[in-house]
Structure formats: structure tokens, C-alpha cells
């Protein structure tokens, strides 16, 4: 061998490369757990509290408060619309009309999993098992609420080429 060696005969620098490799592997694994693990993102503490709740217990406001918040917005649901277009329109389309096999029509007045804003929050947060609707708890509760309020604003717009009614039609 050429060059300086350590007392055990290994070339200098090899042990440093080993340490760097171990640390790099650890960091990569840690990042995977934080960002790709199930409900284990930067909002893990909030997710853990919410995931532990059963039913609508985690919803922070009453349905009356959500309805007032919706009415007070007077059609201004810009933040929820931005998130919806970025995260939801792939399956539900920009106008909420839905795509066959992916996402239901959100513009009609037919509901499969509930018609209230609280129901929408639950669905967005947890997803719907056995469907393509996955949970978006990583968005955090405030953003999920904003999306739910925006989805509520789509009700009754009945886009022309939206999917046919599925579920229970509400008045």
C-alpha cells in the first residue's frame, strides 16, 4: 500500500468514510421516517392526537361554528381553493365534477360519507378506506378545514359534465 496508514494497517481516511457512510445512512433513514412514514411528518404530534380520536371528536368546532365560518367567508375560500387545486383536483377535477374511478362529484348534492363540513374534514383528514381517497392529515387541521370549507362552496354548483349522483341526495 502507498500512503500513510493507521496503527491497524488501514489507509488513513477509510474510517472517516465509514463514519460518513453510517451517518449518511442514518440521516436518510431519519428523513424517510419523518416525511414518508405513515402520519409521521413535521405535524406528527398533532397527527398522533387526532389519529387517536375516534369519530368526529377531533374536529375543533361545532357544525354551527363551521357553518358561521363558511357564511362569514362570503364566497372567499381562496386558500382552500389553492390547496384543493394542488392536492385534490387530480381526482375531483378543478371544478369538483369528479373523475370516474378516482374521485366523486363534489359539485352535486349527493353524499356517500356525509354532507356536513365536519364530515368533509373527517374524510379529508383520514381518507376513505378501500377507495383512492387517502388522508391528508399532513396538511394540518387548519388547512384541512380550509379545504373542507372550499368543498362546501362547490355543493350545488352541478357542473355540466360532472359524474352522476352517488350516495344520498340532500335537499
N, C-alpha and C positions, 0 to 999 in steps of 0.2 A: 504494500500500500504506500501511496505517496501522501505527503502532507502530515500535519500534526495529528496525534492520536491521544485518546483519553487513557486512563490507567487500565481499563479493561480491553484495550486494543481496538475499540471502535473509533472511527474517524470523528473528530470534533464536529458538532453540528447535527449529527444524526439524532441525538437525544432531544435536541431542540425541535427538530422536525417532528419527532414523535409526540412531544408535548403539544405542539401546534395542531397536529392532526387530532389528538384527543380533545383538545379544547374546541376546535372547529366542529368536530362531530357532536360534541355536547351542545354547542350553541345552535347548530342546525336542528337537533332534536328538540331543544327547548322552543325554538321558533315554530316548529311544526306543531308542538303541543299547544302553544299559545294561539296560533292562527288557523290551524286546520283541525284541531281536535273538536269533538262534539261539545258545543256550548262552552268552550274554554278559550275565549278570546279576551281582549282587553276589558270586556264587560263581564268577566266570569263571576265576580262577586254578585252583581245584580242578577245574572242568569241563574245562579245557584239558588237565590232566594225565590225567584219567580218559578223556576222549574219545580221546586219543592211544593209549590202550591197546587192544589187540585181545583179544577173548575175555574170559575172567574174570580177567585179570591185575590189574585194579584192585581187585578185591574184597580187603578188608583182612584178612580172617580165613579160616582154613581151614574147610571144611564141618564138621569135628569141633568147632571153636570155636563156629561158629554154632549147631550142634545143642545144645551145652552151654549157650550163652546162652539158647536157646529153652527148654530144660528148666529152667534156673535161674529163669526168669521165672514158672514155675508158673501159667500162665494169665493173668498180668498183662501185658497188652500195651496198656495204656491210651493211651499216646502214639501208637503205631502205629494204633490203632483210631480215634482222633480225626482223624488225618491221612487215613486211609482214607475215613472218612465224609464228610470235607470235599472230598477230591480224586478219589476212586475210585468212590464209590457211585453216581454218575450213570450209569455204565456197568455196574458189577458189582453194584449194589444194596447196601443196608446189610448184608444177611446174606450177601453173596458169591454169591448164586444166579445172577447174570448177567442181561443183557438182550439179547434176540435182535438181532443186527446191531450191537451195541455192545460188550459185554464178556462174556467167557466165565464159566462157572460156576466159582467158586473153592472151592466147598464140597464138591465131589466129589473123587474120587481119580483124575481123568483130566487128563493134562497134554499140551499141544501143544508147548510150548517148554522143557520141563524141570521136574523135580519138586523140585529141591533149593532151599535157601534162597539159595544163590549164584545159581542160575538166576533166581529171583524178583528178586533185586537187579539182575541184568543187565537183565531185562525192564522193571522199573520205571525204572531209570536211563536206558536207551537207547530204550525203546519197541519196537514191533514194526513194521518197515516193511511197508507195504501193508495195514495194519489201522487201526482207530481208536485203538489203544493208542499214545499218544505218550509220549515220555520225560519223566521228572520229575527230571532231574539238578539243577535249580534248588533242589530241596528240600535238597540236600546229602547226603553219604553217610550220616551218622548217621540222618537222618530216613528215608531210603530203606531202610536196614537195619531200622528200627523197623516200617515198613510191611510189609516182607518177612516179618518175624517174625510180625506180626499175620496176614498172609495165610496163613502156615504154620498158624496156630492154627485157621483155617477149614477146613482139609483134613479130610475125613471127616465133617463135620457134616451133609452131604447134606440141605440144606433141601428141604422138601416140593415146592415148585413151581419148583425151580431148572432151568436149561437142561439138556438131555440131554448125556450124556458126549460130549466131542470129544477126540480125541487118544488117547494111550496110557494105559490104566488101570494103575495101580500097585497092588500088594498092600497 
